[in-house]
Amino acid sequence: MSSQPRTNNSGEKSEFTDNLNLFRQIEFFSGIPVEVMKLFALLCRRTTYGPGDIIFSQGDDDGCSYYIIEGSAKLVLENNGKELDIRQYGPEAFFGVVSMLTPIVKHFSLKATEQTTGVVMTRK
């Protein structure tokens, strides 16, 4: 097996290969067989958010987990019309695992604080 990354017709590394390499670095996936990891890499999607975009909303059950590739986002609690900042996430942050595994309502919202690119994995 070649250690060279697969490329598309233009010579660029494929998104599938990039996603697979990301999953290999995430501790949550460390015990998962590579064939299952390949399935996640194939089925996940990359999404880009602009500053202020809502990635997920408090009260939703989106069935997703998220990995930030670049950019940043803040976790906020919406309470009585006010927004409280809870935590800032940057590159390599992985969260929402429980939502990917079982139905659960999000207790917070996540908003991009700058141009942010991430990988979204769904329960389905």
Salt bridges, closest charged atoms under 4 A:
ASP18 OD1 - LYS13 NZ 3.46
GLU35 OE2 - LYS38 NZ 3.57
ASP61 OD1 - ARG123 NH2 2.61
ASP62 OD1 - LYS106 NZ 3.08
GLU83 OE2 - LYS74 NZ 3.85
GLU83 OE1 - LYS111 NZ 2.41
ASP85 OD1 - LYS74 NZ 3.45
